[in-house]
């Protein structure tokens, strides 16, 4: 997004007027966010392991498998974000 003088600074929607701030968007690639999410899923899985028997007795073993699935899918998302960051970096370099 370019900051230009010809961009709108106000939008009127219905009876309200919204003012648009003149700031550049953050350049966030999502890698750190995905890493934290993957780590949280793994910690939750490990934290639930000692309670496997209690989870099984109450019919809640799906909690454990949900954490494992979140971890596994997060690894795919992490690889996607890393590849995306690399591709974006290659576009910027001359």
C-alpha positions, 0 to 999 in steps of 0.5 A: 500500500502506498501512502499518497496524497490522493487517498481518501481520508474519510469514508461515510457509511450510513450516518457515520463518518470514519477517518482513515489514519495515514499510516503504513501497514505492518509488514507481518509475515506470520511466522512468529505467530505460527511458531507460538501457536504450534508451541502452545498446541505442543505444550497442551498435548504434553500437559494432557498426557499425564491425565490420559486415564482420566480423559479416557474415563470421562470420554474426553480423549479427543482433547488430546488428539485435538492438541496433536492435530493442532500441532501437526497442522500448525507445522504445515502452516509454519512451513507455508509462512516460511516459504511465503516470507522467503518468496516475498523477500526474493521479490524485494531484493534487486 
